[in-house]
Amino acid sequence: MAGLALLLLGGCSVLMKPDMSRTMEIARLRRPSHPLIVIPGFLGSKLRDPRTGEVLWGTMANVLSHDQSHLLACPIESGGPEAGVDDLEPFALYESLWGIEYYRKSMRILREAGGYQLGDIAHPKPGDNAFVFLYDWRKDIVESARLLSQSLDNLKSSLGDPGLKFDVLAHSQGGLVARYYAKYGSADVLGSPMPPPPSGEGARNLNKVILLGTPNQGTLEAFRILHKGLKKVFRPMPPSVTFTMPALYEMLPPPGASILSDLEGKPVPLDLYDPETWVGERFSVFSDEEQAAVKKEMRSAGANPAYLEARNGKNRAFLGRILERARRFHAALRAPLPEGQPVAYYAFGSDCIPTLKSAVAVDEKSGRRIYLDPERHGRDRFGERLSNLLYGPGDGTVLMESLLNLPEIHGSSPAPPGETGVRLSSAFFVCESHGLLPNNPIFQSNLLYLLLYDADPLAALPREASPTNGS
């Protein structure tokens, strides 16, 4: 029955897949007119310690149970906590695991059918026209955009074409890296409360940007990972580690979003950008479970009782800095590009999988409890009621409306004209989970068309129709 239900999603009696062999034959008739940059999403780059060669993210053991998860934590002391750990090296694309392909099939189709020759972004060879930008997905997104800017400048120099424009295929978090780069290039504009107008430095180097499952209006999954850690098969990456990762805060729903409701569906005020909210509601490292774990460590180590208070103080100070930076990041992405610097954005995503849209506050004997999933209850109706409030259509991680950049999804007011952050040239939806979107054959078929057959954007549009204010 479950399989039949999947076939019937979307009102179709049979879910047909494209004939990729025919698609590939047709695609071979064309060759790319622009080099392609592939930017993976959160967790999509393998990370290792360059001193020892130990892979800290990217092996089966990392996913099953990783006793060295603490090595992925970023420092929270003063001196640039939002820059993350500098000595972990992204060295490869996380292409597949246990036979499940995340990026491998798309990369193969780009080579075999798209006419792309995959090269090393740092050391391109003649004929190379597709490159993977690997980055440390834990770190501040602005830092990743700065590194992307350096990589593209080096590519233009190595390929001997200063006027070169790139197409970009960006999955999930990678889309936010691309969007920031388009507006500000290598500049870090988050040092002041009000970011300056975008320079369009990066836009001058871009042709098309394909956003695949990008959380343009954030995702509550980022909060779930910050609060509960990253689930694995046996042992999760604990909140004490994920709490330190700047990129997760920049993927939260934007300031002002209503992300908490009661059992009647009425909004409950909750400011995720106020560090006292995290302390008062006992989120993440301030939860009873995490505090108990620290106390247990203290007893084992014979630590001074004042250690816990000092640690909590450092965590609160870090949280205040990183939330303010995340607030400014959202403001920077909302600002429109300057006149004459348009970038064409195309969105691909999913709208058939229940995706977290709201947390639910329930008053219980022990106090207010905030649910992020229905959990298990003796009252089935209660669980069903929670599910209706918790979920909306998406890919299991990013809501459909977030990909479409609609601020109304979290109760926010629509953005003023010219401040939509990103204006999409088109949007296309398939039925697929977030991590497997790059592997979806319907997406791959449309990707080849968009890259090889669709005309360069904006060239044929009258000036007044160009989306110069929304890229």
C-alpha positions as CSV (number, residue, x, y, z in Angstrom):
1,M,0.0,0.0,0.0
2,A,2.8,2.4,0.8
3,G,4.4,1.8,-2.6
4,L,1.0,2.4,-4.3
5,A,0.5,5.6,-2.4
6,L,3.9,6.9,-3.6
7,L,2.8,6.1,-7.2
8,L,-0.3,8.1,-6.7
9,L,1.3,11.2,-5.3
10,G,0.6,14.3,-7.4
11,G,-2.6,12.9,-8.8
12,C,-0.9,10.6,-11.3
13,S,-1.8,6.9,-11.6
14,V,1.7,6.0,-12.6
15,L,5.0,7.8,-11.8
16,M,7.0,7.6,-15.0
17,K,10.8,8.2,-15.1
18,P,12.5,9.8,-18.1
19,D,14.4,7.6,-20.6
20,M,17.8,8.9,-19.6
21,S,19.5,7.0,-22.4
22,R,17.4,9.0,-25.0
23,T,18.0,12.2,-23.0
24,M,21.8,11.5,-23.0
25,E,21.7,10.9,-26.8
26,I,20.0,14.3,-27.4
27,A,22.3,16.1,-24.9
28,R,25.4,14.9,-26.8
29,L,24.3,17.1,-29.7
30,R,25.2,20.2,-27.7
31,R,28.3,21.3,-25.8
32,P,28.4,23.6,-22.8
33,S,28.8,27.3,-23.5
34,H,29.9,28.1,-19.9
35,P,32.1,26.2,-17.4
36,L,30.1,24.7,-14.6
37,I,30.7,25.0,-10.8
38,V,29.1,22.3,-8.6
39,I,28.6,23.4,-4.9
40,P,27.5,20.6,-2.6
41,G,25.3,21.1,0.5
42,F,25.6,20.6,4.2
43,L,27.7,17.4,4.9
44,G,28.4,17.2,1.2
45,S,32.2,17.7,1.4
46,K,34.4,15.1,3.1
47,L,36.7,16.5,5.8
48,R,40.0,15.3,7.1
49,D,42.8,16.4,9.4
50,P,45.6,17.4,7.0
51,R,48.2,16.6,9.6
52,T,47.2,13.0,10.2
53,G,45.1,12.2,7.1
54,E,42.3,11.0,9.4
55,V,38.9,11.4,7.8
56,L,36.6,13.0,10.3
57,W,33.6,13.2,7.9
58,G,33.1,11.0,4.8
59,T,33.4,7.4,5.9
60,M,30.8,4.7,6.9
61,A,32.2,4.8,10.4
62,N,31.5,8.5,10.6
63,V,27.8,7.9,9.8
64,L,27.3,4.8,11.9
65,S,28.9,5.9,15.1
66,H,31.8,8.3,15.4
67,D,33.6,8.5,18.7
68,Q,35.7,11.4,17.3
69,S,32.7,13.7,16.6
70,H,34.1,16.2,19.1
71,L,36.9,16.9,16.6
72,L,34.3,18.4,14.3
73,A,33.4,21.1,16.8
74,C,34.4,24.7,16.0
75,P,36.1,26.8,18.7
76,I,33.8,29.2,20.5
77,E,36.4,31.3,22.3
78,S,36.9,34.9,21.3
79,G,39.1,35.6,18.3
80,G,36.8,34.6,15.5
81,P,34.5,31.7,16.4
82,E,32.4,32.2,13.3
83,A,35.5,31.4,11.2
84,G,35.3,27.7,12.3
85,V,38.3,25.4,12.5
86,D,40.9,26.3,9.9
87,D,42.9,23.1,9.9
88,L,40.3,20.7,8.6
89,E,40.6,20.1,4.9
90,P,37.6,19.5,2.5
91,F,39.2,17.0,0.1
92,A,36.4,15.1,-1.8
93,L,32.8,15.1,-2.8
94,Y,30.6,12.8,-0.6
95,E,29.3,11.0,-3.7
96,S,27.7,7.8,-2.3
97,L,27.3,5.6,0.8
98,W,26.2,2.0,1.0
99,G,25.3,2.1,-2.7
100,I,23.1,5.1,-2.2
101,E,24.2,7.8,-4.7
102,Y,24.0,11.4,-3.6
103,Y,26.2,13.2,-6.2
104,R,27.9,10.4,-8.2
105,K,25.2,9.8,-10.8
106,S,24.8,13.5,-11.6
107,M,28.5,13.9,-12.0
108,R,28.6,10.9,-14.3
109,I,25.8,12.2,-16.4
110,L,27.4,15.6,-16.7
111,R,30.5,13.9,-18.0
112,E,28.9,11.3,-20.3
113,A,26.0,13.3,-21.7
114,G,26.7,16.9,-21.0
115,G,30.1,17.1,-22.5
116,Y,31.7,18.3,-19.3
117,Q,35.3,17.5,-18.5
118,L,35.7,17.4,-14.7
119,G,38.8,19.1,-13.5
120,D,40.6,20.1,-10.3
121,I,39.3,23.6,-9.4
122,A,42.7,24.5,-8.0
123,H,44.7,23.1,-10.9
124,P,42.6,23.1,-14.1
125,K,43.9,21.5,-17.3
126,P,43.1,22.4,-20.9
127,G,39.6,21.3,-21.8
128,D,38.4,21.2,-18.2
129,N,35.0,22.9,-17.9
130,A,33.3,21.5,-14.8
131,F,34.6,21.9,-11.3
132,V,33.5,20.9,-7.8
133,F,33.9,23.6,-5.1
134,L,34.6,21.8,-1.9
135,Y,34.2,23.7,1.4
136,D,33.9,23.2,5.1
137,W,30.2,23.1,5.6
138,R,30.4,23.8,9.3
139,K,31.9,27.2,8.8
140,D,30.4,30.6,8.3
141,I,28.8,30.8,4.9
142,V,30.5,34.2,4.2
143,E,33.8,32.5,4.7
144,S,32.8,29.8,2.1
145,A,31.7,32.5,-0.3
146,R,35.1,34.2,0.1
147,L,36.9,31.0,-0.8
148,L,34.5,30.5,-3.8
149,S,35.5,34.0,-5.0
150,Q,39.2,33.1,-4.8
151,S,38.6,29.8,-6.6
152,L,36.7,31.5,-9.5
153,D,39.3,34.3,-9.8
154,N,42.0,31.7,-10.0
155,L,40.1,29.7,-12.6
156,K,39.6,32.7,-14.8
157,S,43.3,33.4,-14.7
158,S,44.3,29.8,-15.3
159,L,41.9,29.4,-18.2
160,G,43.1,32.7,-19.7
161,D,39.7,34.3,-19.9
162,P,39.1,37.3,-17.6
163,G,35.6,37.8,-19.0
164,L,34.5,34.2,-18.3
165,K,31.1,33.6,-16.8
166,F,30.2,30.4,-14.9
167,D,27.0,28.4,-14.5
168,V,26.5,27.1,-11.0
169,L,24.7,24.0,-9.7
170,A,24.3,24.5,-6.0
171,H,22.7,22.0,-3.6
172,S,21.1,23.1,-0.3
173,Q,23.5,25.2,1.7
174,G,25.6,25.6,-1.4
175,G,22.9,27.8,-2.9
176,L,23.3,30.3,0.0
177,V,27.0,30.3,-0.7
178,A,26.3,31.2,-4.3
179,R,23.7,33.8,-3.5
180,Y,26.0,35.6,-1.1
181,Y,28.9,35.5,-3.6
182,A,26.7,36.9,-6.3
183,K,25.9,40.0,-4.2
184,Y,29.1,40.6,-2.3
185,G,31.9,38.6,-3.9
186,S,34.7,38.1,-1.4
187,A,33.6,40.9,0.9
188,D,32.5,40.2,4.5
189,V,29.8,42.8,5.0
190,L,28.4,41.4,8.3
191,G,30.7,43.6,10.5
192,S,28.0,46.3,10.8
193,P,24.4,46.0,12.0
194,M,23.2,47.2,8.6
195,P,25.0,45.6,5.7
196,P,25.9,47.9,2.8
197,P,24.2,47.7,-0.6
198,P,25.4,44.7,-2.6
199,S,28.3,45.5,-4.9
200,G,27.4,42.7,-7.4
201,E,31.0,41.7,-7.5
202,G,30.2,38.0,-7.9
203,A,27.3,38.5,-10.3
204,R,29.6,39.7,-12.9
205,N,31.1,36.2,-13.1
206,L,27.8,34.3,-13.1
207,N,25.4,33.2,-15.9
208,K,22.9,30.8,-14.4
209,V,22.6,29.6,-10.8
210,I,20.6,26.4,-10.3
211,L,19.3,26.2,-6.7
212,L,18.6,22.6,-5.8
213,G,16.7,22.3,-2.5
214,T,18.2,25.6,-1.2
215,P,16.6,26.9,2.1
216,N,16.1,30.5,0.8
217,Q,13.8,31.2,3.8
218,G,15.8,28.9,6.2
219,T,14.8,25.6,7.6
220,L,13.8,24.4,11.0
221,E,15.9,21.3,10.4
222,A,18.9,23.5,11.2
223,F,17.4,24.3,14.6
224,R,16.6,20.6,15.1
225,I,20.3,19.7,14.5
226,L,21.4,22.5,16.8
227,H,19.0,21.4,19.5
228,K,19.1,17.6,19.3
229,G,22.3,16.9,17.4
230,L,22.8,15.1,14.1
231,K,21.2,11.7,13.9
232,K,23.3,8.7,13.0
233,V,22.6,5.0,13.0
234,F,24.1,4.2,16.4
235,R,25.5,7.3,18.1
236,P,24.5,10.9,17.1
237,M,26.7,13.8,16.7
238,P,25.8,15.6,20.0
239,P,24.4,19.1,20.4
240,S,27.7,20.1,22.1
241,V,29.3,19.7,18.6
242,T,26.6,21.0,16.3
243,F,26.1,24.0,18.6
244,T,29.5,25.3,17.6
245,M,28.8,25.3,13.8
246,P,28.2,28.8,12.4
247,A,26.6,27.7,9.2
248,L,23.6,26.1,11.0
249,Y,22.6,29.4,12.5
250,E,22.7,31.1,9.1
251,M,20.3,28.5,7.8
252,L,17.7,29.1,10.6
253,P,14.4,30.7,9.5
254,P,14.9,34.5,9.3
255,P,14.4,36.9,12.1
256,G,10.7,37.7,12.7
257,A,9.6,34.3,11.5
258,S,6.8,32.7,13.5
259,I,8.1,29.1,14.1
260,L,6.2,28.1,17.2
261,S,2.5,27.4,17.7
262,D,0.2,26.0,20.3
263,L,-2.1,23.0,19.9
264,E,-4.7,25.3,18.3
265,G,-2.3,26.4,15.7
266,K,-2.0,29.9,17.1
267,P,1.5,31.5,16.9
268,V,3.5,31.6,20.1
269,P,6.1,34.4,20.4
270,L,9.7,33.0,20.3
271,D,12.7,34.9,19.2
272,L,15.4,32.4,18.1
273,Y,17.8,35.3,17.6
274,D,17.7,36.2,21.3
275,P,20.3,34.0,23.2
276,E,18.2,34.2,26.4
277,T,15.5,32.3,24.5
278,W,17.9,29.4,24.2
279,V,18.8,29.5,27.8
280,G,15.2,30.0,29.1
281,E,13.7,27.3,26.9
282,R,16.7,25.0,27.5
283,F,17.7,24.5,23.9
284,S,20.7,22.7,22.7
285,V,23.7,22.8,25.1
286,F,21.4,24.4,27.7
287,S,19.0,21.4,27.8
288,D,18.6,19.3,30.9
289,E,20.2,16.3,29.1
290,E,23.3,18.3,28.0
291,Q,23.7,19.9,31.3
292,A,23.6,16.5,33.0
293,A,26.2,15.2,30.6
294,V,28.6,18.0,31.5
295,K,28.0,17.4,35.2
296,K,28.8,13.7,34.7
297,E,32.1,14.6,32.9
298,M,32.9,17.0,35.7
299,R,32.5,14.3,38.4
300,S,34.7,11.9,36.4
301,A,37.4,14.5,35.9
302,G,37.1,15.9,39.4
303,A,36.5,19.4,38.0
304,N,35.7,22.5,40.1
305,P,31.9,23.0,40.5
306,A,32.4,26.5,39.0
307,Y,33.4,24.9,35.7
308,L,29.8,24.4,34.6
309,E,28.9,28.1,35.2
310,A,32.0,29.2,33.3
311,R,31.2,26.9,30.4
312,N,27.7,28.1,30.2
313,G,28.9,31.7,30.2
314,K,31.2,31.0,27.3
315,N,28.4,29.3,25.4
316,R,26.0,32.3,26.0
317,A,28.6,34.7,24.8
318,F,29.3,32.7,21.7
319,L,25.6,32.3,21.0
320,G,25.0,36.1,21.2
321,R,27.8,36.8,18.7
322,I,26.8,34.1,16.3
323,L,23.1,34.8,16.3
324,E,23.7,38.5,15.6
325,R,25.9,37.5,12.7
326,A,23.2,35.2,11.4
327,R,20.7,38.1,11.7
328,R,23.0,40.2,9.5
329,F,23.4,37.4,7.1
330,H,19.7,37.3,6.4
331,A,19.6,41.0,6.0
332,A,22.5,40.9,3.5
333,L,20.7,38.2,1.4
334,R,17.5,40.3,1.3
335,A,19.2,43.3,-0.3
336,P,18.7,43.5,-4.1
337,L,21.6,43.5,-6.6
338,P,22.5,46.9,-8.2
339,E,21.0,47.8,-11.6
340,G,22.7,46.0,-14.5
341,Q,23.9,43.0,-12.5
342,P,21.2,40.4,-13.0
343,V,21.7,36.7,-12.3
344,A,19.2,34.1,-13.5
345,Y,18.2,31.7,-10.7
346,Y,16.4,28.4,-11.4
347,A,14.9,26.4,-8.5
348,F,14.5,22.6,-8.3
349,G,13.0,20.9,-5.3
350,S,10.4,18.6,-3.9
351,D,6.9,19.1,-2.5
352,C,5.7,15.6,-1.6
353,I,7.5,14.8,1.7
354,P,6.3,16.0,5.1
355,T,8.8,18.7,6.2
356,L,9.1,20.5,9.5
357,K,7.4,23.9,9.3
358,S,6.6,24.7,12.9
359,A,7.5,23.6,16.4
360,V,4.6,23.1,18.8
361,A,4.4,24.2,22.4
362,V,2.4,22.1,24.8
363,D,1.8,22.9,28.5
364,E,2.6,19.8,30.5
365,K,2.9,19.1,34.3
366,S,6.7,19.6,34.1
367,G,6.3,22.9,32.3
368,R,6.1,24.0,28.7
369,R,7.4,21.4,26.3
370,I,8.4,22.1,22.7
371,Y,7.8,19.3,20.1
372,L,9.8,19.0,16.9
373,D,8.2,15.6,16.0
374,P,5.1,13.7,17.0
375,E,7.1,11.2,19.1
376,R,5.2,8.3,20.6
377,H,2.1,8.9,22.6
378,G,-0.7,6.7,24.0
379,R,-3.1,9.1,22.5
380,D,-3.1,8.6,18.7
381,R,-5.2,11.7,18.1
382,F,-2.7,13.8,20.0
383,G,0.1,12.5,17.7
384,E,-2.1,13.2,14.6
385,R,-2.9,16.7,15.8
386,L,0.8,17.4,16.3
387,S,1.7,16.1,12.8
388,N,-0.8,18.4,11.2
389,L,0.8,21.4,12.9
390,L,4.4,20.3,12.5
391,Y,4.6,19.5,8.8
392,G,4.2,21.0,5.4
393,P,5.1,20.0,1.9
394,G,8.8,19.8,1.0
395,D,11.7,17.5,0.7
396,G,11.9,16.4,4.3
397,T,14.4,19.2,5.1
398,V,13.5,22.3,3.1
399,L,9.9,23.4,2.7
400,M,8.6,24.0,-0.8
401,E,7.9,27.7,0.2
402,S,11.4,28.2,1.5
403,L,12.9,27.1,-1.8
404,L,10.5,29.5,-3.5
405,N,11.7,32.3,-1.1
406,L,8.2,33.0,0.2
407,P,8.5,34.7,3.7
408,E,4.8,34.0,4.4
409,I,5.7,30.3,5.3
410,H,6.6,31.3,8.8
411,G,4.0,34.0,9.3
412,S,6.4,36.8,8.2
413,S,5.0,39.6,6.1
414,P,5.8,39.6,2.4
415,A,9.0,41.5,1.6
416,P,8.6,45.0,0.1
417,P,9.0,45.2,-3.7
418,G,12.7,44.9,-4.7
419,E,13.6,43.1,-1.4
420,T,12.7,39.6,-2.3
421,G,16.3,38.5,-2.0
422,V,16.2,36.2,-5.0
423,R,13.9,36.3,-8.0
424,L,13.4,32.9,-9.6
425,S,13.3,32.6,-13.4
426,S,11.5,29.3,-13.0
427,A,10.8,26.5,-10.5
428,F,10.4,22.8,-11.0
429,F,9.4,20.1,-8.5
430,V,9.9,16.4,-8.3
431,C,9.1,13.9,-5.6
432,E,12.4,13.2,-3.8
433,S,14.1,13.5,-0.4
434,H,16.5,16.3,0.2
435,G,19.7,14.3,0.1
436,L,18.8,12.4,-3.0
437,L,17.6,15.4,-5.1
438,P,20.8,15.4,-7.2
439,N,20.3,11.7,-7.9
440,N,16.7,12.2,-9.2
441,P,16.4,11.3,-13.0
442,I,13.7,13.9,-13.6
443,F,15.9,16.6,-12.2
444,Q,18.9,15.3,-14.2
445,S,17.0,15.3,-17.4
446,N,15.8,18.9,-16.9
447,L,19.3,19.9,-15.7
448,L,20.8,18.9,-19.1
449,Y,18.2,20.9,-20.9
450,L,18.7,23.9,-18.8
451,L,22.5,23.8,-19.1
452,L,22.8,22.8,-22.8
453,Y,19.7,24.0,-24.6
454,D,18.2,26.9,-22.7
455,A,19.4,30.3,-24.1
456,D,21.6,32.5,-22.0
457,P,19.2,34.3,-19.6
458,L,18.1,37.8,-20.0
459,A,19.8,38.3,-23.4
460,A,16.5,38.4,-25.3
461,L,14.5,40.2,-22.7
462,P,13.5,43.9,-23.0
463,R,15.3,46.0,-20.4
464,E,12.2,46.7,-18.4
465,A,11.5,43.0,-17.9
466,S,15.0,42.1,-16.6
467,P,14.9,41.0,-13.0
468,T,17.6,43.5,-12.0
469,N,16.3,44.0,-8.5
470,G,15.8,40.5,-7.2
471,S,19.0,38.4,-7.8
